Amino acid sequence: MMAATRAAEACPTGPLTDDEIKRVARHDRGEAMGLVVHRYRERLFYHAFSIVKDRQEAYDAIQEVFIKAMREPRFFLPTFGMRAWLFRVTTNLCYNIVRDKRRRSGILDRMPEDSVPQGSCHSSREVVYAGELRDELLDAMTELSEDHRRILMLRYYQDLSYVEIAEALDIKLGTVMSRLSRARARLSEVVGPDHPLALEPR
């Protein structure tokens, strides 16, 4: 928590880029990790919450992800894909949580609307899906398969590139493109072809 606070003070105009954080890590790995937390905690929390549908479990999951990141020796290497790694580890961990819950007592499919964490938007796609459209998308997601929900969340909520999605889900780039196309087609069936959610954001 203290590292994250120092990181926030270190970048008052906004989170540093991954490359800038990696340069900080050359002389202070702990400070760099605080910057990573500041940059990604909200987005990873929201992504985790979209899978586990429980605020405390999502919080616990991202704490574990950051611990794993601290222990990953490659994390701050110049060629290491930090963002894709963080989302891949979060995704895998959260689906393990879901599977464990299903084995124990089952899990609800619908995300409570009043439990969605609030925060500032990070990209044009997140701006598109802020507010009412965001809530409509979350409602529509309950009608989609697990694979389709996962890839749409990574693309439109987390703004990952196709390459980063491929790394996060450990699938081929062509699979990302075809799965995303099928997911959008299914979403279009749910909300209607002329609905803004069925259109590819620019």
Protein Blocks (a to p, Z undefined) as FASTA:
>chain_A
ZZmmmmmmmmmnbccdfklmmmmmmmomklmmmmmmmmmmmmmmmmmmmmnopaklmmmm
mmmmmmmmmmmmklmgmklcfklmmmmmmmmmmmmmmmmmmmmnopafbdcfklcccddd
fbfklmmmgcjlmmmmmmmmmmpcfklmmmmmmmmmnopafklmmmmnopafklmmmmmm
mmmmmmmmmnopkbmklpccZZ
